[in-house]
Amino acid sequence: MDILEKLNWRYATKAFDPSKKLNNEQLSRLLEATNLAPTSFGLQPFKILLIETSDIRVKLQKAAWNQPQTTEASHLLIFAANLELNDDDIDNFLSRTSEIRNIPLSSLAEYETMMKGFVAQMTSNDLAIWSAKQAYIALGQLMVAASVEGIDTCPMEGFDKGAVDKILDLPNQKLGSVVMAAVGFRSKDDKYQHLPKVRKPLDEIIIKL
């Protein structure tokens, strides 16, 4: 597999073929790959909402200024940041770490102190921004994994976050929408698939020190 070839094949798909759907294995692999994305401390301070109900997707399309990807793509994912993170979340993470790595919980005491201190010093706004950054890392991994699998994606920031949050009842879950990702297969009529990528030359974007 040539990763550069796969990434050059990838583009932000604007027109999906609504007749082509991911099968269960394809969807599972993408979700697993996304779940393996690195995050700060490994805390994964976000949720990924898999929108499968057509009525909800129609409502979300209106909140996304009628962009067709929201309903035409095989699947729609919404990354939502955790707006509250407390000691219980960290304790659950440490317990899972202890169990999976077969190490005593007591050996993680220093790590626990560091994480809880880091979270405690953040304001609500700091936490929302930090959580959103972690969600974007996962979004990036989703898009790379999809390109490797020959699956199209379109990241979408163009939507009314307040409206989306209301449709999905996110405030009551202490969540806030960050970004959408439409996932599926490109329409043969999507003109954007034939356009070469426009990127800066490496010597313009890489600074060697």
trRosetta pair geometry for C-beta under 8 A, 3 or more apart (Angstrom, degrees):
i j d omega theta_ij theta_ji phi_ij phi_ji
1 6 6.8 12 178 -37 101 130
1 148 6.8 39 -177 -147 148 92
2 5 3.8 58 95 8 114 116
2 6 6.7 166 91 -14 62 83
3 6 5.5 -54 -150 37 36 114
3 7 6.2 30 155 -16 69 107
3 148 7.3 -22 -119 -92 76 98
4 7 5.7 -55 -143 41 33 107
4 8 6.2 34 156 -19 65 106
5 8 5.8 -56 -147 37 29 110
5 9 6.5 34 151 -24 62 105
6 9 5.6 -54 -153 31 32 115
6 10 6.7 35 149 -25 64 102
6 147 4.6 119 157 140 97 101
6 148 5.4 32 -174 -89 159 50
7 10 5.5 -43 -149 26 39 116
7 144 7.2 -15 -93 -124 100 79
7 147 5.8 73 -90 138 47 161
8 197 6.2 -116 -138 -7 73 131
9 147 6.3 145 74 -159 97 99
10 143 6.7 104 -171 169 146 94
10 146 7.4 105 -115 93 121 93
10 147 3.9 -50 -63 -102 125 126
10 152 7.6 160 -134 -125 69 60
10 153 7.3 -2 -154 39 108 93
11 152 8.0 -20 59 -142 64 99
11 192 5.8 -165 132 137 140 103
11 193 6.1 -178 44 -108 136 52
11 195 7.4 114 -130 61 158 92
11 197 7.4 -153 -95 -84 99 89
12 153 7.6 -51 -122 104 51 66
12 154 4.9 82 -171 -130 71 76
12 155 6.5 -73 -119 34 107 73
12 192 7.3 -56 74 144 70 151
13 16 6.0 76 137 -73 126 79
13 69 7.1 129 101 -114 82 119
13 73 7.8 116 96 -97 123 108
13 152 4.2 52 -36 168 152 125
13 153 6.6 135 17 72 108 20
13 154 4.7 -107 58 -56 70 104
13 182 7.2 -118 77 94 101 112
13 184 7.6 -134 98 65 152 83
13 186 4.9 -131 -131 -94 125 90
13 190 6.2 -1 -156 -176 77 169
13 192 7.3 172 -125 77 38 124
13 193 7.4 22 -112 -72 81 97
14 68 7.8 64 164 58 68 103
14 69 6.7 -96 -154 -59 35 112
14 154 6.7 123 -77 -111 37 145
14 190 5.6 155 59 -145 83 112
14 192 5.4 97 8 7 115 141
15 68 6.9 15 -113 88 64 133
15 69 7.9 -109 -89 -77 22 78
15 72 7.1 -38 -160 113 51 157
15 186 6.9 64 84 -161 69 69
15 187 4.1 -61 127 35 101 127
15 189 6.0 -67 117 84 154 85
15 190 3.7 -171 51 -84 103 97
15 192 7.9 146 14 22 90 104
16 20 7.7 -130 172 58 87 99
16 68 7.7 -164 28 123 86 96
16 69 6.1 98 -10 -127 114 67
16 72 4.3 154 62 120 101 100
16 73 4.3 141 -22 -88 172 59
16 74 7.1 -134 175 -18 140 66
16 152 6.9 -178 -108 89 91 131
16 154 7.9 -116 -51 -5 108 127
16 182 6.6 -129 -39 152 141 124
16 184 4.4 55 -154 81 134 134
16 185 6.5 100 -158 67 85 43
16 186 6.5 -84 -114 -112 51 29
16 187 5.9 100 142 -31 9 90
16 190 7.9 33 -57 -55 29 137
17 20 4.5 46 94 13 112 111
17 72 7.7 134 58 167 4 103
17 184 7.1 -161 53 143 64 117
17 185 5.2 -37 43 93 107 94
17 186 6.7 43 -12 109 94 25
17 187 4.6 142 -63 -91 72 65
17 188 7.3 46 -74 -9 122 71
18 71 7.7 -2 -107 128 124 72
18 72 4.6 -91 -70 -152 99 71
18 73 7.9 -49 -99 -28 66 11
18 184 8.0 -10 -101 -180 38 158
20 74 6.6 -69 108 -69 65 113
20 184 6.4 122 92 176 92 96
20 185 4.0 -49 106 49 140 134
21 74 4.5 137 -133 -134 55 110
21 184 7.2 -48 -115 -133 39 97
22 26 4.2 -131 -165 91 95 123
22 27 4.7 118 122 -57 129 86
22 30 7.5 -44 -156 2 156 137
22 74 4.7 124 -3 134 85 153
22 75 6.1 -39 26 -12 127 118
22 151 6.6 31 -95 -127 113 132
22 183 6.8 -6 -30 130 140 107
22 184 6.8 -119 -30 -113 93 54
23 26 5.1 95 52 9 69 103
23 27 7.1 -139 95 -3 34 91
24 27 5.8 -58 -147 40 31 110
24 28 6.0 32 156 -22 66 110
25 28 5.7 -55 -144 37 29 113
25 29 6.3 30 157 -20 64 106
26 29 5.9 -56 -149 35 28 110
26 30 6.6 26 155 -17 63 107
26 149 6.5 138 -146 164 91 139
26 151 6.5 140 -179 -75 120 138
27 30 5.9 -58 -151 36 31 110
27 31 6.3 26 156 -15 66 109
27 75 6.5 111 -117 -40 114 158
28 31 5.9 -59 -147 40 29 108
28 32 6.2 30 155 -20 65 109
29 32 5.7 -54 -144 38 30 112
29 33 6.2 31 156 -20 64 107
29 145 7.5 -166 137 166 86 120
29 149 6.5 140 105 -97 132 148
30 33 5.7 -55 -147 36 29 111
30 34 6.3 29 154 -18 64 107
30 142 6.4 55 -179 -148 95 82
30 145 5.9 147 -128 113 63 123
30 146 6.0 37 -121 -81 117 82
30 149 6.9 -102 -73 27 90 158
30 151 6.7 -68 -79 69 131 160
30 183 6.8 112 164 -158 166 152
31 34 5.7 -53 -146 37 32 112
31 35 6.3 34 153 -21 64 107
31 48 7.5 175 -136 99 90 147
31 50 7.6 -22 -96 -75 129 132
32 35 5.6 -56 -149 36 30 113
32 36 6.6 30 152 -21 63 106
33 36 5.8 -58 -155 32 33 112
33 37 7.9 60 145 -46 58 80
33 141 6.3 -162 145 149 87 101
33 142 7.0 131 98 -106 102 47
33 145 3.6 123 133 -123 155 160
34 37 5.9 -20 -172 -19 45 113
34 48 6.7 72 128 -77 140 167
34 138 5.3 64 -174 -177 87 94
34 139 8.0 26 -138 -86 110 26
34 141 5.7 145 -119 95 51 105
34 142 4.4 20 -94 -80 111 91
34 145 6.8 -120 -53 30 66 148
35 44 7.9 9 -151 -118 67 147
35 138 7.8 29 -84 -140 25 117
36 141 7.1 -151 77 167 76 150
37 137 5.3 150 164 126 123 90
37 138 4.1 178 51 -104 158 63
37 140 7.5 121 -132 64 131 80
37 141 3.9 -160 -91 12 107 153
37 142 7.7 -41 -53 -33 133 71
38 42 7.7 -64 -153 -90 61 65
38 137 6.3 -82 75 160 70 140
39 42 6.0 109 67 -119 84 21
39 43 6.1 -107 115 52 119 60
39 44 5.0 141 35 -76 158 51
39 45 7.1 177 169 11 140 72
39 134 4.3 52 -142 -154 107 113
39 137 6.1 166 -91 69 68 140
39 138 7.1 -6 -68 -49 109 100
40 43 6.4 -22 88 26 72 103
40 45 7.9 -21 58 4 99 113
40 130 7.1 -58 34 -180 153 104
40 133 7.9 44 -18 95 123 112
40 134 5.9 -97 14 -87 92 115
41 93 7.7 52 136 147 107 157
41 115 5.4 102 -141 -112 151 112
41 118 7.6 177 -52 66 140 152
42 93 6.9 145 103 -169 94 124
42 97 7.7 99 98 -83 145 118
43 85 7.4 47 162 -151 140 140
43 89 7.1 60 -163 143 109 111
43 90 7.2 -34 -117 -99 118 70
43 93 5.8 -47 -117 -93 69 161
43 115 7.3 146 -69 -153 126 127
43 134 7.6 -58 73 -133 88 165
44 134 6.8 179 -129 154 32 132
44 138 7.8 71 -133 -65 88 137
45 81 6.8 24 124 -160 90 73
45 82 4.3 -102 179 34 81 122
45 85 5.6 -36 -129 -82 122 137
45 89 7.8 60 -108 162 86 149
45 127 7.8 -116 165 -175 151 85
45 130 7.1 26 66 113 149 92
45 131 4.1 -100 114 -118 115 94
45 134 5.5 91 46 53 87 151
46 79 5.8 10 166 -175 138 87
46 80 6.1 157 -165 82 84 44
46 81 5.2 -46 -104 -107 94 43
46 82 5.9 -124 -81 -14 37 81
46 131 5.6 143 -67 176 86 93
46 132 7.7 108 -88 -95 126 31
46 134 5.9 -175 -13 93 117 103
46 135 4.1 132 -98 -81 168 99
46 138 7.0 -148 68 20 137 144
46 178 7.2 -44 -134 4 131 141
47 79 7.7 162 84 -154 45 46
47 80 5.0 -14 60 63 90 101
47 82 7.3 103 -18 -64 84 80
47 173 7.7 -41 14 139 157 133
47 175 5.9 -46 29 -115 121 142
48 77 5.6 -14 -174 -167 99 111
48 78 7.3 153 -160 75 50 44
48 79 5.8 -21 -105 -100 73 65
48 80 7.7 175 -88 21 25 77
48 138 7.2 -121 -69 135 122 144
49 77 6.8 146 75 -160 53 54
49 78 4.3 -12 56 58 107 98
49 79 8.0 -156 19 -69 76 19
49 80 6.2 45 -15 -8 109 119
49 168 6.4 -4 -147 -151 172 145
50 75 6.6 -29 -157 -172 89 118
50 76 7.8 131 -161 80 44 53
50 77 6.0 -22 -100 -104 58 77
51 56 5.6 -135 -159 105 107 121
51 57 5.6 134 140 -77 122 87
51 60 6.6 -9 -161 -9 167 158
51 75 7.5 141 62 -174 67 67
51 76 4.3 -30 58 81 115 103
51 77 7.2 -170 10 -88 85 24
51 78 6.4 59 -30 -8 115 105
52 75 7.3 -24 -90 -129 73 87
53 56 4.3 69 82 10 105 111
53 57 6.8 178 90 -12 54 86
54 57 5.5 -57 -148 37 36 113
54 58 6.5 40 153 -23 68 100
54 71 7.5 65 -153 -142 77 97
55 58 5.8 -50 -152 30 33 112
55 59 6.7 32 150 -16 63 103
56 59 5.6 -54 -153 37 36 112
56 60 6.2 35 150 -19 68 107
56 167 6.8 129 -154 160 83 113
56 168 7.6 75 -163 -87 122 78
57 60 5.4 -52 -143 39 34 113
57 61 6.4 45 152 -30 64 98
57 70 5.9 169 -173 150 85 86
57 71 5.0 128 140 -100 114 74
57 76 5.8 141 -117 17 107 147
58 61 5.6 -45 -151 24 32 116
58 62 7.2 33 150 -17 60 98
58 71 6.2 50 -85 -93 57 131
59 62 5.9 -53 -162 30 36 110
59 63 6.7 28 146 -11 66 107
59 167 5.0 162 129 -137 127 135
60 63 5.4 -57 -149 42 40 110
60 64 6.0 27 152 -11 71 111
60 70 5.3 -155 107 -174 100 134
60 76 6.9 146 93 145 154 157
60 78 7.9 -124 -137 -64 144 132
60 159 7.5 -10 -177 -146 79 144
60 164 6.3 53 -130 -118 86 89
60 167 6.2 -178 -76 106 72 162
60 180 7.8 134 171 -106 127 145
61 64 5.7 -64 -142 47 31 103
61 66 5.9 46 157 -122 90 39
61 67 6.8 -141 -148 58 74 57
61 68 7.5 30 -142 -110 121 28
61 70 4.1 178 -90 82 76 133
61 71 5.1 -19 -66 -29 138 109
62 66 6.6 20 -109 -69 41 70
62 163 7.8 -110 104 156 87 144
63 159 5.4 50 128 -171 84 102
63 160 4.8 -111 -166 50 81 98
63 163 3.9 -169 -126 109 113 123
63 164 5.0 155 136 -63 150 73
63 167 6.3 -116 -29 -16 150 140
64 67 4.7 -71 132 29 109 106
64 70 5.1 145 48 -52 147 144
64 156 6.4 14 -148 158 130 139
64 158 6.4 84 -164 104 79 77
64 159 3.9 -38 -102 -100 72 106
64 160 7.6 -133 -73 15 35 71
64 164 7.7 58 -57 -74 83 115
64 180 6.9 -33 -100 11 138 159
65 158 6.1 -63 31 149 127 104
65 159 6.9 -144 1 -105 85 53
65 160 7.7 122 -43 -23 82 90
67 70 5.7 96 83 -14 86 102
67 156 6.6 174 91 -136 161 137
67 158 6.6 106 -43 90 142 117
67 159 7.8 -89 16 -76 125 92
68 71 6.5 -75 -165 50 53 88
68 72 4.9 23 155 -7 91 127
69 72 6.1 -70 -119 50 26 97
69 73 5.2 30 -175 -30 70 114
69 76 8.0 126 134 -101 78 101
69 154 4.9 -84 -144 67 156 146
69 156 6.6 -178 81 -63 137 138
69 182 3.8 -116 163 -31 109 170
70 73 7.3 -24 -115 20 6 105
70 76 5.8 44 -153 -108 59 143
70 156 7.6 -94 -71 63 89 176
70 180 7.2 -16 -102 164 92 157
70 182 6.5 -106 -81 -85 35 118
71 76 8.0 -17 -76 -46 32 136
72 182 7.8 31 68 -167 75 138
72 184 7.4 -138 122 54 68 163
72 187 7.9 -28 158 -44 136 120
73 76 6.1 117 73 -68 119 76
73 154 7.2 -139 -75 28 140 110
73 182 3.7 171 -27 -177 161 99
73 183 5.8 105 168 54 127 33
73 184 3.8 -169 -160 -6 70 127
74 183 6.0 -64 62 104 95 72
74 184 3.4 150 0 -105 88 95
74 185 6.8 58 -31 1 120 78
75 182 7.7 156 86 -160 49 48
75 183 4.6 -16 65 64 94 106
75 184 6.6 162 20 -63 62 84
76 180 6.5 -20 -170 -167 93 111
76 181 7.5 155 -158 81 48 49
76 182 5.7 -21 -106 -106 75 65
76 183 7.4 -175 -81 21 27 80
77 142 7.3 -126 67 -155 159 162
77 180 6.8 147 83 -163 54 58
77 181 4.5 -10 61 59 105 97
77 182 8.0 -165 25 -75 72 21
77 183 6.4 43 -6 -12 106 119
78 164 7.0 -177 -140 176 145 129
78 168 7.1 -132 80 -65 159 165
78 177 5.7 -45 179 -131 117 103
78 179 7.7 175 -152 91 55 37
78 180 5.3 -28 -101 -104 71 74
78 181 7.8 -174 -78 21 29 69
79 135 4.1 135 161 -176 127 119
79 136 7.6 148 112 -66 160 43
79 138 6.6 157 -119 79 134 117
79 139 5.8 -80 -30 -64 155 106
79 177 7.6 102 80 -157 49 59
79 178 4.9 -53 101 60 94 110
79 179 5.1 5 47 58 113 79
79 180 7.6 -163 15 -85 75 24
79 181 7.2 54 -21 -9 101 105
80 135 7.4 179 52 -111 13 150
80 168 7.7 -140 -73 108 147 148
80 170 5.8 -143 -147 -135 144 131
80 173 8.0 44 129 94 148 123
80 175 4.1 39 148 173 126 119
80 176 6.1 161 -163 73 84 27
80 177 5.2 -46 -102 -93 87 46
80 178 6.2 169 -110 0 27 88
81 128 5.8 100 114 -154 143 60
81 131 3.6 116 -162 113 103 115
81 132 4.6 -49 -69 -66 142 66
81 134 7.8 117 -120 53 91 93
81 135 5.6 -102 -77 -23 79 137
81 175 6.7 151 73 -157 40 67
81 176 5.3 -21 57 61 92 87
81 178 5.1 90 -27 -54 97 122
82 85 5.4 81 123 -65 130 93
82 89 7.7 98 -179 -120 160 161
82 127 7.5 -74 102 160 81 106
82 131 4.9 -147 48 -133 72 148
82 174 6.6 21 -159 124 67 98
82 175 6.4 -43 -101 -103 40 71
83 124 7.0 26 -179 -166 87 92
83 127 6.8 101 -159 109 40 114
83 128 5.6 12 -118 -91 77 93
83 131 7.3 -121 -73 38 38 158
83 174 5.0 -141 57 177 93 70
83 175 6.3 -176 -2 -102 97 16
83 176 5.3 82 -59 -12 118 106
84 127 7.5 52 -101 134 24 153
84 174 4.3 -56 22 -170 110 136
85 89 5.2 -83 -158 50 74 155
85 90 7.7 80 164 -41 96 88
85 119 5.4 -110 104 -149 114 130
85 127 6.1 -166 18 -155 108 126
85 131 7.4 175 -38 -75 127 121
86 89 5.7 113 56 5 54 98
86 90 7.7 -116 114 4 37 91
86 119 7.7 169 -113 139 20 141
87 90 5.6 -58 -152 41 40 110
87 91 6.0 44 151 -23 72 105
87 116 5.9 28 -108 -122 87 117
88 91 5.5 -52 -143 37 33 113
88 92 6.3 35 156 -21 65 103
89 92 5.9 -53 -151 33 29 111
89 93 6.6 29 151 -18 62 106
90 93 5.6 -53 -150 36 35 114
90 94 6.3 31 154 -17 67 106
90 112 6.6 120 148 -142 119 75
90 115 5.1 159 -137 117 130 128
90 116 5.7 -161 72 -74 171 82
90 119 6.9 -141 -53 3 130 151
91 94 5.8 -56 -146 39 31 109
91 95 6.3 33 154 -21 65 106
91 112 7.8 45 -91 -135 60 117
92 95 5.7 -53 -146 35 31 112
92 96 6.4 31 154 -18 64 106
93 96 5.8 -57 -151 36 30 110
93 97 6.3 32 151 -20 64 107
93 115 7.9 -124 76 163 137 167
94 97 5.4 -50 -146 36 34 115
94 98 6.3 39 153 -22 65 103
94 105 6.4 84 143 -145 105 90
94 108 5.1 168 -152 118 110 149
94 111 7.2 155 -109 96 111 112
94 112 5.7 12 -85 -87 155 102
95 98 5.7 -50 -148 33 31 113
95 99 6.4 27 154 -16 64 107
95 105 6.7 -4 -102 -106 58 122
96 99 5.8 -57 -148 38 31 109
96 100 6.0 20 161 -12 68 112
97 100 6.2 -59 -137 42 25 102
97 101 5.8 -5 173 10 64 118
97 103 7.6 -34 136 52 82 109
97 108 6.4 108 93 -93 131 154
98 101 6.8 -72 -134 53 16 91
98 102 7.9 66 167 -102 50 9
98 103 5.7 -108 -136 73 60 70
98 104 6.7 -17 -146 166 112 14
98 105 4.4 -20 -94 -79 156 71
98 108 6.5 -106 -69 -5 96 137
99 102 7.5 11 179 -72 26 47
103 107 5.3 -81 159 55 111 139
103 108 7.3 109 108 -41 118 99
104 107 4.9 103 70 -9 84 100
105 108 5.9 -62 -167 33 46 109
106 109 5.8 -6 -170 -37 51 111
108 111 4.7 -57 -167 48 75 118
108 112 5.6 87 130 -34 86 97
109 112 5.5 -52 -149 31 31 116
109 113 6.6 31 154 -19 64 102
110 113 5.8 -50 -151 33 33 111
110 114 6.5 32 152 -17 64 106
111 114 5.7 -56 -150 37 32 112
111 115 6.3 27 156 -16 67 108
112 115 6.1 -59 -146 38 27 105
112 116 6.1 18 162 -12 65 112
113 116 6.2 -60 -142 42 25 105
113 117 6.1 25 159 -19 62 112
114 117 5.9 -61 -149 38 25 111
114 118 6.3 26 155 -22 63 108
115 118 5.7 -55 -149 33 31 112
115 119 6.4 23 158 -12 66 107
116 119 6.0 -55 -144 40 32 106
116 120 6.0 34 157 -24 65 112
117 120 5.7 -55 -141 35 28 113
117 121 6.5 22 163 -18 62 108
118 121 6.5 -66 -156 32 24 104
118 122 7.3 26 151 -27 59 105
119 122 6.0 -57 -161 20 37 114
119 127 7.4 54 -154 -106 76 109
122 126 3.8 -142 -161 96 90 125
122 127 4.7 118 127 -59 132 80
122 130 6.6 -63 -132 1 152 143
123 126 4.5 102 48 3 72 103
123 127 7.0 -136 93 -6 40 86
124 127 5.8 -54 -150 35 30 112
124 128 6.5 31 153 -20 64 105
125 128 5.7 -52 -148 34 33 112
125 129 6.4 29 155 -15 66 106
126 129 6.0 -61 -152 39 29 107
126 130 6.1 26 155 -17 67 112
127 130 5.7 -56 -142 40 29 111
127 131 6.0 28 159 -18 65 109
128 131 6.0 -56 -145 38 25 109
128 132 6.3 28 155 -21 61 108
128 176 6.3 6 -141 44 110 144
129 132 5.7 -56 -149 35 29 112
129 133 6.6 34 152 -23 63 102
130 133 5.7 -52 -154 29 32 114
130 134 6.9 29 151 -17 63 102
131 134 5.8 -54 -155 34 36 111
131 135 6.6 39 148 -21 66 104
131 178 7.9 -143 115 -66 86 139
132 135 5.5 -52 -151 33 36 115
132 136 6.6 38 151 -22 66 102
132 178 4.6 169 -131 -123 90 129
133 136 5.8 -53 -153 32 33 112
133 137 7.0 39 148 -23 62 97
134 137 5.7 -45 -157 25 38 115
134 138 7.0 36 147 -14 64 102
135 138 5.7 -56 -157 37 38 111
135 139 6.4 43 145 -24 68 103
135 178 4.8 102 90 65 153 160
135 179 6.8 159 128 29 118 103
136 139 5.2 -44 -145 32 39 118
136 140 6.5 45 154 -22 65 99
136 178 7.2 -118 -54 149 80 134
136 179 6.8 79 -93 7 77 146
137 140 5.8 -53 -156 32 32 113
137 141 6.7 28 149 -16 63 104
138 141 5.6 -54 -150 37 36 110
138 142 6.4 44 150 -25 66 102
139 142 5.5 -51 -152 30 33 116
139 143 6.6 28 154 -17 65 104
139 155 6.0 77 173 -114 127 120
139 179 5.8 -6 -86 89 155 137
139 181 6.0 -179 -139 -61 95 131
140 143 6.0 -57 -151 35 32 107
140 144 6.5 27 154 -15 66 106
141 144 5.8 -54 -146 39 34 109
141 145 6.0 34 157 -18 68 109
142 145 5.9 -61 -147 40 25 109
142 146 6.2 27 156 -22 64 109
142 153 6.8 136 127 -118 97 158
142 181 6.0 30 111 178 148 171
142 183 7.8 -87 167 -85 116 125
143 146 5.6 -50 -144 35 30 113
143 147 6.5 32 156 -21 63 103
143 153 4.9 -133 -115 71 79 152
143 155 6.7 -43 -69 -46 135 108
143 181 7.4 -132 -65 -139 89 129
144 147 5.9 -55 -152 33 31 110
144 148 6.6 33 151 -19 64 104
145 148 5.7 -55 -154 34 34 114
145 149 6.4 20 153 -9 66 111
146 149 5.8 -66 -148 46 32 104
146 151 4.1 -93 -163 80 85 99
146 152 6.9 -70 153 61 123 2
146 153 4.7 98 81 -33 163 119
146 183 6.5 -131 -114 -134 142 102
147 150 7.7 44 -174 -71 31 24
147 151 7.5 -97 -63 56 23 62
147 153 7.7 -77 -50 14 77 110
151 183 6.4 16 155 -171 119 92
151 184 7.3 -153 -169 132 88 4
151 185 7.0 -76 -139 -78 60 70
152 183 7.3 156 88 -155 55 44
152 184 5.9 -28 67 79 97 52
152 185 5.6 120 17 -121 113 26
152 186 4.7 130 -65 -42 162 83
153 181 5.7 -17 -164 -173 109 101
153 182 6.7 148 -160 80 52 57
153 183 5.4 -11 -104 -102 80 69
154 181 7.0 157 74 -156 46 53
154 182 4.4 -2 51 52 100 106
155 179 6.1 -7 -169 171 95 124
155 180 7.3 143 -164 83 46 55
155 181 5.5 -23 -102 -101 58 80
156 159 6.4 58 140 -23 107 110
156 179 6.7 148 72 -173 50 73
156 180 4.0 -23 65 68 107 104
156 181 6.9 -178 16 -81 84 29
156 182 6.4 58 -20 -13 125 96
157 179 5.5 -37 -87 -117 74 90
157 180 7.8 -172 -69 26 28 77
159 163 7.5 -119 163 64 88 106
159 164 5.6 57 136 -44 126 131
159 177 7.6 -60 92 130 123 142
159 180 6.4 63 -4 -10 144 127
160 163 3.9 44 101 17 117 116
160 164 6.4 158 87 -16 62 84
161 164 5.6 -54 -143 39 33 111
161 165 6.1 37 157 -22 67 106
161 176 7.0 34 173 179 120 89
161 177 5.1 -166 -145 72 83 105
162 165 5.8 -54 -147 35 28 112
162 166 6.5 26 154 -18 62 107
163 166 5.7 -57 -151 36 31 111
163 167 6.4 33 153 -21 66 105
164 167 5.7 -52 -146 34 32 112
164 168 6.3 5 163 4 66 112
164 170 7.6 23 121 -5 75 136
164 177 4.5 -18 105 0 128 167
165 168 6.4 -74 -145 52 24 93
165 169 8.0 -95 164 85 56 0
165 170 4.2 -89 -147 47 75 119
165 171 5.9 68 163 -35 116 85
165 175 7.7 -173 -132 100 93 77
165 176 6.1 -19 -100 -134 129 59
165 177 5.4 -137 -66 -1 78 103
166 169 7.4 25 -171 -75 30 40
166 170 7.9 -58 -41 26 21 87
166 171 7.8 8 -87 0 53 111
168 177 7.2 108 40 -63 139 115
169 172 5.2 -30 170 35 92 117
169 173 6.7 88 119 -14 80 103
170 173 5.5 -71 -152 47 42 105
170 175 4.2 -95 -167 83 95 94
170 176 6.1 129 137 -93 133 30
170 177 6.1 -149 -37 -37 171 81
171 174 7.5 36 -173 -78 37 27
171 175 7.5 -115 -72 55 21 57
171 176 7.7 43 -84 -82 63 74
177 180 7.8 3 -174 -56 116 80
186 190 5.1 -100 -171 34 100 140
186 193 5.5 91 176 -73 157 138
187 190 4.8 115 63 -28 85 95
190 193 5.2 81 96 -15 100 105
191 194 6.3 -61 -173 32 52 107
191 195 7.4 55 139 -32 74 103
192 195 5.6 -49 -157 16 50 117
200 204 4.3 -113 173 82 115 123
200 205 4.6 123 90 -42 129 110
201 204 5.0 90 62 3 78 104
201 205 7.5 176 87 2 41 90
202 205 6.2 -76 -145 48 34 94
202 206 5.2 5 173 2 79 121
203 206 6.6 -52 -107 51 26 94
